[in-house]
Amino acid sequence: MKGVDYSKNKTPPDYKCSKCGATGVKLWQENRIGCCPLLCANCAAEIEKIDIADIDADGRRSSDFGSGRTDHIGDQLPAVPTENGVGFWAYTATPNEGCEWWRKLLTRVLIQKKPKKVSVKKSKKKNKKK
């Protein structure tokens, strides 16, 4: 992965969801650094079968373990790339600058598909002459 400049609100070109291809958004990965696909919030929630309807701009949602909020989506943790592009930070080792960079990214991309236009052809009845 290409390195990232934490002072800019920009993601490296290869920082994208491996399932749907979303870019420019927060990504999550399983709690095993570097081994797992990067997932956007929607895809992580789908895989983990977790409702993220209340996820906020900081990437936090209601915790599954009682009160409070968390930035985990099941086993998926925030994926914060290292500045030199070698890999991703371990969850508890991420520097403050990396955490702030990740929080500033969009949390979700809501894609609204335009409904397909369906054209209905009227059948023409042939008048038979007697």
C-alpha positions in Angstrom: 0.0 0.0 0.0 1.1 3.5 -0.7 1.9 5.7 2.3 -0.5 8.2 3.7 -0.1 11.7 4.9 -2.1 12.1 8.0 -2.2 15.9 7.7 -4.4 15.5 4.5 -7.9 14.1 4.4 -7.0 11.9 1.5 -6.7 8.1 1.1 -4.1 6.2 -0.8 -5.4 4.8 -4.1 -5.4 1.2 -2.9 -7.2 2.0 0.3 -10.6 0.7 -0.9 -13.2 -1.8 0.1 -12.3 -5.2 -1.2 -15.9 -6.2 -1.6 -17.7 -3.2 -3.1 -14.8 -1.0 -4.2 -15.8 2.0 -2.1 -13.0 4.6 -1.8 -12.4 7.7 0.3 -14.2 6.2 3.3 -13.2 4.6 6.6 -12.3 1.0 6.3 -12.2 -1.8 8.8 -10.3 -5.1 8.8 -10.3 -8.2 11.0 -8.3 -8.2 14.2 -5.3 -9.9 12.4 -3.2 -7.2 11.0 -2.4 -7.4 7.3 -4.1 -10.7 6.6 -7.6 -9.7 6.0 -9.5 -7.8 3.3 -10.3 -4.1 3.9 -14.1 -3.5 4.2 -16.2 -0.4 4.3 -18.8 0.0 7.1 -21.7 -1.4 5.0 -19.7 -4.5 3.8 -18.3 -5.1 7.3 -21.8 -5.0 8.8 -23.1 -7.3 6.2 -20.3 -9.9 6.8 -20.6 -9.6 10.6 -24.4 -9.5 10.4 -24.5 -6.4 12.6 -26.9 -3.4 12.4 -24.9 -0.2 12.0 -27.9 2.1 11.5 -26.7 4.4 14.4 -23.0 4.6 13.2 -21.8 8.2 13.5 -19.4 10.4 11.6 -16.5 9.2 13.9 -17.2 5.6 12.9 -18.7 4.8 16.3 -21.9 2.8 16.9 -23.7 1.3 19.9 -21.7 -1.4 21.6 -22.9 -5.0 21.5 -21.8 -5.3 25.1 -24.1 -3.0 26.9 -23.8 0.8 27.2 -21.3 2.9 25.4 -20.1 3.3 21.8 -17.4 1.5 19.8 -15.6 1.8 16.5 -15.6 -2.0 16.1 -18.0 -3.7 13.8 -18.0 -7.2 15.2 -14.5 -8.6 14.7 -13.7 -5.7 12.3 -11.4 -3.0 13.6 -10.4 0.4 12.1 -7.9 -0.1 9.3 -5.3 2.7 9.7 -2.4 2.5 7.3 1.1 3.4 8.4 2.5 6.6 7.0 5.3 4.7 5.2 2.7 2.3 3.6 4.3 -0.8 5.0 1.0 -2.0 6.5 -1.6 -1.2 9.1 -1.3 -0.2 12.7 -2.4 -2.6 15.5 -5.5 -1.2 17.1 -3.9 -0.2 20.4 -0.7 1.0 18.7 -2.2 3.5 16.3 -0.7 7.0 16.8 -3.1 9.9 17.5 -2.5 11.4 14.1 -3.5 8.2 12.4 -6.7 8.0 14.6 -7.6 11.6 13.7 -6.9 10.9 10.0 -9.3 7.9 10.1 -12.0 9.7 12.0 -12.1 12.6 9.4 -12.8 10.2 6.6 -16.4 9.7 5.5 -18.0 6.9 7.5 -20.4 5.6 4.8 -21.2 6.1 1.2 -24.9 5.9 0.7 -25.5 4.9 -2.9 -28.9 5.4 -4.3 -29.6 3.6 -7.5 -31.8 5.3 -10.0 -34.8 3.1 -10.7 -34.7 1.5 -14.1 -37.1 2.8 -16.6 -39.4 0.2 -17.9 -41.0 0.8 -21.2 -44.3 -1.0 -21.8 -45.3 -1.6 -25.3 -48.9 -1.6 -26.0 -50.1 -4.5 -28.1 -51.9 -3.5 -31.2 -55.0 -5.5 -32.0 -55.5 -6.1 -35.6 -59.0 -5.5 -36.8 -60.1 -8.3 -38.9 -62.4 -7.5 -41.8 -65.2 -9.9 -42.5 
